[in-house]
Amino acid sequence: MNIKEKLLEYGKKTITLEDIKNIMKINLMDEQSAYEQISEMIMEEIIEPVKSSGTNGNIAYPLYKKYRILVKEEVDKETIDEIKRLHPLLLRSGHLSANPLEFQRNRYVVEGLSDYLFGDNDETYVSRKERSFEIFGHEKTLDDSMVKALLRKLQITESELRFYDTPEYCFHDYIPVRKDHMMLLICENKDIWFNIRRRMFEDGVKGLFGIPIDGVVYGEGNKVSDRTGALEEYVKFMGEPDVKFLYWGDIDREGFDIFRRTKDANDRLDISLFVPGYKKMIERAMNIELEDSPSSKKQSMRFDDLINEFSDDERNFLTDIFDNNKLIPQEIISYKYLEEGC
């Protein structure tokens, strides 16, 4: 294998002085031999120095610490013609025409994409794994990091292949009828989510405490406030209907902080507190001794901006709960009281 082939096999655009010596089997201490051979490679325009890398400090045999590889692989005319016959979308970026050997290395993927783009007239969006299986016969091909990198180089988008990524968080929900405009209630805790779902499923109720709702979503505590925008992904997964969310959880620092973080992580969505539900919790808790919240964090947090819709007495009660780190669990609204509210 000659030096050009070795540099091509190296697989990078630049190479360090040490790696050149290793590839050419030059003793690391033999500066004269390295200088002579590298100088010859520069003359033959195989490499050129990256002058910003600095030199080795040797006055007699000065060499730069890094070099740019200029040699390119030769490609036969048949490969060039194969590239020209690919779907136009795959040629749009010019990447394959400029790097024909990338086509040879990724022929299976590129030709699969080309066949799909030429033959597909279906406008239906499917999941990434479903589309991958349809194109390649393997559900994980489009998950491969090298394939993802190739798609970026080719400027092929998810919309052009008509697939979506299934949300990392698939929330448990119950929505009897999907509509273009919906009001969905997010419940922080599982029991009350299940009870509301039960009322909607068994009794056909369409509202709670005087507020119409089209469905109920189990927020699973901190899951709903995930910083990656889990709710936005959930709405996108549903086909991006116009959705307004009501949030209902525990009354304590942690519960209200989850709500705040949920809004911050999904700032394109309309999310507000389910005030009637919280009012019912306060009503039930007025004459009982409150338990301590298990969360001792967030001591300096204030929630004044979130409780404007409550009465003066209710705001004072809530402030006292936050200041003293108390808790009203959402489960204070048992199925019995839920029946009264539907």
HELIX and SHEET records of a PDB file:
HELIX    1   1 ILE A    3  TYR A   10  1                                   8    
HELIX    2   2 LEU A   17  ILE A   23  1                                   7    
HELIX    3   3 GLU A   31  MET A   43  1                                  13    
HELIX    4   4 LYS A   51  SER A   53  5                                   3    
HELIX    5   5 LYS A   77  LYS A   84  1                                   8    
HELIX    6   6 PRO A   88  LEU A   91  1                                   4    
HELIX    7   7 HIS A   95  ALA A   98  1                                   4    
HELIX    8   8 PRO A  100  ARG A  105  1                                   6    
HELIX    9   9 ARG A  107  GLY A  119  1                                  13    
HELIX   10  10 ARG A  128  PHE A  136  1                                   9    
HELIX   11  11 THR A  141  ASP A  143  5                                   3    
HELIX   12  12 SER A  145  LEU A  154  1                                  10    
HELIX   13  13 GLU A  158  LEU A  161  1                                   4    
HELIX   14  14 LYS A  190  ASP A  203  1                                  14    
HELIX   15  15 GLY A  221  SER A  225  5                                   5    
HELIX   16  16 ALA A  230  PHE A  237  1                                   8    
HELIX   17  17 ARG A  253  ALA A  265  1                                  13    
HELIX   18  18 VAL A  275  ALA A  285  1                                  11    
HELIX   19  19 ASP A  304  LEU A  306  5                                   3    
HELIX   20  20 ASP A  312  ASP A  323  1                                  12    
HELIX   21  21 GLN A  330  ILE A  332  5                                   3    
HELIX   22  22 TYR A  335  GLY A  341  1                                   7    
SHEET    1   A 3 THR A  14  THR A  16  0                                        
SHEET    2   A 3 LYS A  66  ILE A  69 -1                                        
SHEET    3   A 3 ILE A  47  PRO A  49 -1                                        
SHEET    1   B 2 VAL A 126  SER A 127  0                                        
SHEET    2   B 2 PHE A 163  TYR A 164  1                                        
SHEET    1   C 5 HIS A 172  TYR A 174  0                                        
SHEET    2   C 5 GLY A 215  TYR A 218 -1                                        
SHEET    3   C 5 HIS A 181  CYS A 187  1                                        
SHEET    4   C 5 ASP A 242  TRP A 248  1                                        
SHEET    5   C 5 ASP A 270  LEU A 273  1                                        
SHEET    1   D 2 GLY A 207  LEU A 208  0                                        
SHEET    2   D 2 ILE A 211  PRO A 212 -1                                        
SHEET    1   E 2 GLU A 291  ASP A 292  0                                        
SHEET    2   E 2 LYS A 326  LEU A 327 -1                                        
END                                                                             
